[in-house]
């Protein structure tokens, strides 16, 4: 089996261009289990620059400490640098109302990403067996094509070199190379749904088709191709519906159901990082004619008011304290980033130069002789939009513009010299608007972010 693993992993690395460019490393998630030991050993033995990362979840007491010590010894004996982090996943799950498995996954990926540079890759030890079990688990929970596509071999800087390797082949590889590994005793507890799939459903499926894992892999790849196309179409429609931090409910309501559900799921994922099921997406789509709200697992809301769809995080939009607005993207609210670029006026007058941004996203840069910062509204804020003769309260401006109350805390502002320089959806303040005499313009770009999976 060792030779089969060598061939499959080598082919996967090449097919999906997984390895980092010169100067980059692979951050390998190393739990100490057979899968991660197999992956780390393969990469180490082939001379791939490595940094091992081990997250102690704090869930298994002495056993977790023993696993950590095993990983330390394994890395030390091979000269592999290691980083370890300890987290109280049980406390995090209780605080957030989410499951242990979900919180543990989020903590691992956050840890791995914190270690990765721009040229690095993050390798996780998901196998073909993991993919097949994931598909079964999601099928039992009513997942659609996206969920049934399984675990992708590459997503962003995350790679999964064991994508085509079975668990039996992993164990054969470890035996052939004399590699010890730790076994998590919780893997044999039927308390967890995934274990019941592995221990009960998998043997039944194998009796029907010994090659059932390969069949699931083929089906998942086919579904992934279909899903990629439909999701790209949905993303374009969601962009067409975007109205600042919200979306035009009429545009979304007009979409075919296959695109509408994907657009809603994408809006939720961008704003909160949460996933939800088809039932909650159908409930959200049913809001479009009359308005209302649906709360999804994780506590976020999909809310339709005054013809706009807003994704409201659990607990509402937190106030954005001032963030310096330099030339580099700043993380703002609603799962977005904001950036200011400076262009000569003649370039800004060409829509292609500023990516067809609305004119209201421009400022006269030469009038801004002070530091500016991003923030959200505060009590007592007042603003004088360009072309208006009076300064008014934000509350009155929002009411007149028909901005739903749930959305007002998400509207982005630029503050400088004690006043509001620019406001999302309203444009520049009168004293900073672009004029015929303007020499340089500040171009404001607010972009949606995809959450890593």
C-alpha positions in Angstrom: 0.0 0.0 0.0 2.9 2.3 0.5 3.6 2.5 -3.2 -0.1 3.2 -4.0 0.0 6.1 -1.5 3.2 7.4 -3.1 1.6 7.4 -6.6 -1.7 8.8 -5.5 -0.3 11.7 -3.4 2.3 12.5 -6.1 -0.4 12.6 -8.7 -2.7 14.8 -6.6 0.1 17.3 -5.7 0.8 17.6 -9.4 -2.8 17.7 -10.8 -3.9 20.4 -8.4 -0.6 22.4 -8.3 -0.6 22.1 -4.5 3.0 22.7 -3.6 4.1 26.3 -2.7 6.4 28.3 -4.9 10.1 28.6 -4.0 10.4 30.3 -0.6 7.1 29.0 0.6 6.4 26.3 3.2 3.7 23.8 3.9 2.0 24.3 7.2 0.9 20.7 8.0 -1.8 20.1 10.6 -0.4 17.4 12.8 -2.8 15.8 15.3 -0.6 12.7 15.8 -3.3 10.4 14.2 -2.4 8.0 11.4 -3.7 10.3 8.6 -1.7 13.4 9.7 1.5 11.3 10.4 1.2 9.7 7.0 0.9 13.2 5.4 3.7 14.8 7.4 6.0 11.9 6.7 5.4 11.9 3.0 6.1 15.6 2.7 9.1 15.4 5.0 10.6 12.4 3.2 10.2 14.3 -0.1 12.1 17.3 1.1 9.1 19.7 1.2 9.8 22.6 3.6 7.5 22.0 6.6 6.1 23.7 9.6 4.0 21.4 11.8 1.0 22.8 13.7 -0.7 21.1 16.6 -3.9 22.4 18.3 -4.6 20.9 21.7 -8.4 21.2 22.0 -8.4 20.7 25.8 -11.2 18.1 25.5 -9.5 14.8 26.6 -7.4 15.8 29.6 -4.3 13.6 30.0 -4.8 12.0 26.7 -4.7 15.3 24.9 -1.5 16.2 26.7 0.0 12.8 25.7 -0.9 13.4 22.1 0.8 16.8 22.2 3.9 15.2 23.7 3.9 12.5 21.0 3.8 15.2 18.3 6.6 17.1 19.9 8.8 14.0 20.0 7.9 13.1 16.4 8.9 16.5 15.1 12.0 16.8 17.2 13.3 13.4 16.0 13.0 14.6 12.3 14.0 18.2 12.7 10.6 19.5 11.8 9.7 22.9 13.4 6.5 22.8 15.4 4.0 25.3 16.7 1.5 24.3 19.4 -1.6 26.2 20.6 -4.0 25.2 23.4 -7.7 26.2 23.2 -10.6 25.5 25.5 -13.0 24.4 22.7 -15.7 23.3 25.2 -15.9 26.8 26.6 -15.9 28.3 23.1 -18.8 26.0 22.0 -20.8 26.9 25.1 -20.3 30.6 24.6 -21.2 30.6 20.9 -24.0 28.0 21.0 -22.2 25.9 18.3 -21.1 22.3 18.3 -17.7 21.0 19.5 -16.7 19.7 16.1 -17.6 23.0 14.4 -15.8 25.1 17.0 -12.8 22.8 16.9 -12.6 23.1 13.1 -12.8 26.9 13.2 -10.1 27.1 15.8 -7.7 24.8 13.9 -8.1 26.7 10.6 -7.7 30.1 12.4 -4.5 28.7 14.0 -3.1 27.4 10.7 -3.9 30.6 8.9 -2.1 32.7 11.6 1.1 30.8 10.8 0.9 31.0 7.0 2.7 33.6 5.0 1.6 34.7 1.5 3.6 32.0 -0.2 2.7 29.2 2.2 0.2 26.4 1.9 -1.8 24.7 4.6 -2.0 20.9 4.3 -4.7 19.0 6.1 -4.9 15.2 6.2 -8.4 14.6 4.9 -8.6 11.3 3.0 -11.0 9.8 0.5 -12.6 8.0 3.4 -13.2 11.3 5.1 -14.8 12.7 2.0 -17.1 9.7 1.6 -18.2 9.8 5.2 -18.8 13.6 5.0 -21.0 13.1 1.9 -23.1 10.5 3.7 -23.4 12.7 6.8 -24.5 15.7 4.8 -26.9 13.6 2.7 -28.5 12.4 5.9 -29.0 16.0 6.9 -30.5 17.0 3.6 -27.6 18.8 2.0 -27.7 20.1 -1.6 -25.1 19.9 -4.3 -22.6 22.1 -2.5 -22.7 19.9 0.6 -22.6 16.7 -1.4 -19.5 17.9 -3.3 -17.7 16.8 -0.2 -14.2 18.1 0.8 -12.4 20.0 -2.1 -8.8 19.1 -2.8 -7.9 22.8 -2.8 -9.6 25.8 -1.4 -7.5 29.0 -1.3 -4.2 28.2 0.4 -5.6 25.0 1.9 -4.5 21.7 0.2 -5.5 18.1 0.9 -2.8 15.8 -0.6 -4.5 12.6 0.7 -7.7 13.4 -1.3 -7.6 10.1 -3.2 -6.1 7.9 -0.5 -8.3 5.6 1.7 -7.9 5.2 5.4 -6.7 1.6 4.9 -4.0 2.8 2.6 -2.9 5.4 5.2 -2.5 2.7 7.8 -0.7 0.5 5.3 1.8 3.3 4.6 2.4 3.8 8.3 3.0 0.1 8.8 5.4 0.0 5.8 7.5 2.8 7.2 7.3 1.8 10.8 5.5 4.9 11.8 3.8 5.0 15.2 0.7 7.2 15.7 -1.9 8.0 18.3 -5.5 6.8 18.3 -8.3 9.0 19.6 -10.5 6.7 21.6 -13.5 9.0 20.9 -13.4 7.8 17.3 -15.1 4.6 18.5 -17.9 6.2 20.4 -21.3 6.0 18.8 -22.1 9.2 20.7 -20.9 11.1 17.6 -22.9 11.0 14.3 -19.8 10.7 12.1 -18.7 7.7 14.1 -22.1 6.0 13.6 -21.7 6.6 9.9 -18.2 5.1 10.0 -19.0 2.1 12.3 -22.5 1.2 11.0 -23.2 2.6 7.6 -19.8 2.2 5.9 -19.7 -1.6 6.4 -23.2 -2.0 4.9 -22.2 0.1 1.9 -19.0 -1.8 1.4 -21.0 -5.1 1.3 -23.0 -3.6 -1.6 -20.0 -2.2 -3.4 -16.5 -2.8 -2.3 -15.4 0.3 -4.3 -18.1 2.5 -2.8 -15.6 5.2 -1.8 -14.3 5.6 -5.4 -18.0 5.8 -6.5 -18.7 8.6 -4.0 -15.5 10.4 -5.1 -16.7 10.4 -8.7 -20.1 11.6 -7.8 -18.7 14.4 -5.6 -16.4 15.6 -8.4 -19.3 15.7 -10.8 -21.5 17.6 -8.3 -18.6 20.0 -7.6 -18.4 20.9 -11.3 -22.1 21.7 -11.4 -22.0 23.6 -8.2 -19.1 25.7 -9.3 -21.0 26.9 -12.3 -24.2 27.6 -10.5 -22.4 29.3 -7.7 -20.6 31.6 -10.1 -23.9 32.6 -11.7 -25.4 33.2 -8.2 -22.5 35.4 -7.2 -23.0 37.6 -10.3 -26.7 37.9 -9.5 -25.9 38.8 -5.8 -23.6 41.5 -7.0 -26.3 42.8 -9.3 -28.6 43.0 -6.3 -26.1 44.6 -3.9 -27.2 47.9 -2.4 -24.3 48.9 -0.1 -24.2 46.4 2.8 -27.7 45.0 1.8 -29.3 43.5 -1.3 -32.4 44.3 -3.4 -35.0 41.8 -2.4 -36.9 42.3 -5.7 -33.8 41.2 -7.7 -33.3 38.2 -5.5 -37.0 37.2 -5.7 -36.9 37.2 -9.5 -34.1 34.6 -9.6 -34.7 30.9 -10.4 -34.8 28.9 -7.2 -31.4 27.2 -7.9 -29.8 30.6 -8.1 -31.8 32.3 -5.4 -30.9 29.7 -2.7 -27.2 29.9 -3.6 -27.3 33.7 -3.5 -28.9 33.7 -0.1 -26.3 31.2 1.2 -23.5 33.3 -0.2 -24.8 36.5 1.4 -25.0 34.7 4.7 -21.5 33.2 4.4 -19.9 36.5 3.4 -21.4 38.4 6.3 -21.0 35.8 9.1 -19.1 32.8 7.9 -22.1 30.6 8.7 -23.7 27.9 6.7 -27.4 26.9 6.8 -29.7 24.3 5.4 -32.1 24.3 2.5 -35.1 24.6 4.9 -33.9 28.0 6.3 -33.0 29.2 2.8 -36.6 28.4 1.7 -38.0 30.2 4.7 -35.8 33.3 3.9 -36.9 33.3 0.2 -40.6 33.2 1.4 -40.0 36.6 3.1 -39.5 38.5 -0.1 -43.2 39.4 -0.8 -44.0 40.9 2.6 -40.8 41.1 4.7 -39.8 39.5 8.0 -36.9 37.6 9.4 -35.5 34.1 9.7 -33.0 33.1 12.3 -30.5 30.5 11.2 -28.4 28.1 13.3 -25.6 30.2 14.8 -28.0 33.1 15.6 -27.7 35.2 12.5 -30.8 36.6 10.8 -31.8 37.0 7.2 -34.1 40.0 7.4 -36.2 41.6 4.6 -37.4 45.2 5.3 -38.4 48.0 2.9 -37.4 45.9 -0.1 -33.9 45.1 1.2 -32.4 41.9 2.4 -30.0 42.4 5.3 -27.8 39.7 6.9 -27.7 40.6 10.6 -25.0 38.8 12.8 -25.9 37.3 16.1 -26.4 40.1 18.5 -26.6 42.7 15.8 -23.9 44.7 14.1 -21.2 45.7 16.5 -20.1 49.3 16.4 -17.0 49.8 14.3 -14.5 51.8 16.3 -12.3 54.1 14.2 -10.0 52.2 11.8 -7.3 54.3 10.0 -8.1 54.6 6.3 -4.7 54.3 4.7 -4.0 53.1 1.2 -4.3 49.4 2.3 -7.6 47.4 2.7 -9.1 47.6 6.2 -11.4 45.0 7.6 -14.7 46.7 8.3 -18.2 45.3 9.1 -20.5 42.8 7.5 -17.6 40.6 6.3 -16.2 43.3 4.1 -13.0 45.3 3.4 -12.6 48.9 2.5 -9.8 50.6 0.6 -9.0 54.0 -0.7 -7.0 54.5 -3.9 -5.8 57.8 -5.3 -6.1 58.5 -9.1 -5.6 61.6 -11.3 -8.9 63.1 -12.2 -8.6 62.3 -15.8 -8.3 58.6 -15.0 -11.3 58.7 -12.6 -13.4 60.1 -15.4 -12.9 56.9 -17.4 -15.2 54.3 -15.8 -12.9 51.4 -16.7 -10.2 52.9 -14.6 -12.3 52.8 -11.4 -14.1 49.5 -12.1 -17.4 51.2 -12.9 -17.8 52.5 -9.4 -20.6 55.0 -8.8 -19.6 58.6 -8.8 -20.7 58.8 -5.2 -17.7 56.7 -4.2 -15.3 59.5 -5.1 -13.8 62.3 -2.9 -11.7 65.3 -3.8 -8.4 64.0 -2.4 -6.7 67.4 -2.3 -9.2 68.8 0.2 -8.4 66.0 2.7 -5.5 67.5 4.6 -6.0 65.4 7.8 -6.2 61.8 8.9 -9.4 59.9 8.2 -10.8 56.8 9.6 -13.6 54.2 8.9 -16.3 53.8 11.5 -20.1 53.3 11.9 -22.7 55.8 13.2 -22.8 57.3 16.7 -25.4 59.1 18.6 -25.6 62.7 17.5 -24.0 62.2 14.1 -24.9 64.8 11.4 -24.0 64.9 7.7 -24.4 67.3 4.8 -24.4 65.2 1.5 -23.0 66.8 -1.6 -25.5 69.1 -3.4 -27.6 69.7 -0.3 -27.8 73.0 1.6 -28.4 71.7 5.1 -26.7 69.4 7.6 -29.1 66.8 8.9 -29.1 64.0 11.5 -28.2 60.5 10.2 -31.6 59.3 11.6 -33.5 61.6 9.3 -31.3 60.8 6.3 -31.7 57.1 6.9 -35.5 57.4 7.3 -35.8 59.5 4.1 -33.7 57.0 2.2 -35.7 54.0 3.4 -32.8 52.3 5.1 -34.2 49.6 7.4 -33.3 50.1 11.1 -31.5 46.7 11.2 -29.1 47.9 8.5 -28.3 51.4 9.9 -25.6 50.1 12.3 -23.7 48.6 9.3 -23.5 51.7 7.1 -19.9 52.7 6.7 -18.6 56.2 7.4 -15.3 58.1 6.8 -14.6 60.5 9.6 -12.0 63.2 9.7 -11.4 66.5 11.4 -14.4 65.9 13.7 -16.9 65.4 11.0 -18.2 62.9 8.4 -16.3 63.1 5.1 -18.2 60.4 3.3 -21.1 58.0 4.0 -21.9 54.7 2.3 -24.9 55.1 0.0 -24.8 58.9 0.3 -21.4 59.8 -1.0 -19.1 62.7 -0.2 -19.9 65.6 2.2 -20.5 68.8 0.4 -17.1 70.3 1.2 -15.2 67.2 -0.1 -17.2 66.5 -3.3 -15.4 66.2 -6.7 -15.5 69.5 -8.7 -14.3 70.5 -12.1 -11.2 71.9 -10.5 -10.3 68.6 -8.8 -6.8 67.4 -9.6 -6.8 64.0 -7.7 -9.6 61.8 -6.5 -9.9 59.3 -3.7 -11.6 56.2 -5.0 -13.5 54.2 -2.2 -13.8 50.5 -2.8 -15.8 48.2 -0.5 -15.5 44.6 -1.3 -17.2 41.4 -0.1 -15.1 38.7 1.5 -15.4 35.0 1.1 -14.9 33.0 4.4 -12.4 30.2 4.1 -13.7 26.6 4.5 
